Amino acid sequence: RPEVMLGWTTSWLPGMLRWLVNERLGGRFEAPYLPDEDDWGQGWRARSIVKTVAITGVDTVVWIDDMAVRSTLVRGLSRAGLDPSILVIRPDKHTGMTLRQVRHAARFIEERIESRPTADGGTSIETTRSAADSDHLDQPD
């Protein structure tokens, strides 16, 4: 979707991330690294997200990370005067993201996009989705 920005906050090297995206995720999550000019100390991923939100002005954040701490992100956003909608998902560190978690994130994003006001006072999308629409991530590209 053109309204969605995807980015990675990871300590993985670019080659490792390319392997993950291509081999494990079927090439679906190709995205740039978010800013990480940080000391990589505790909370660096949350600081990277806060910096990206401040630069881009995005109004919705989904953070999927086995080490994500929602309170750290909320505190950083609040200190920066930012108030986006936030979903934090902590996958099992041994399993990683599941398709169910990805679908949950996609629904969260869709709901935020659909509820955005338009110039005429309506909302972005005023249609009813069927249950099958939320399963589009199961289908090969």
Helices and strands as residue ranges (DSSP letters): H 14-19, I 20-24, H 44-56, E 60-64, H 70-79, E 85-89, H 99-114, G 131-138
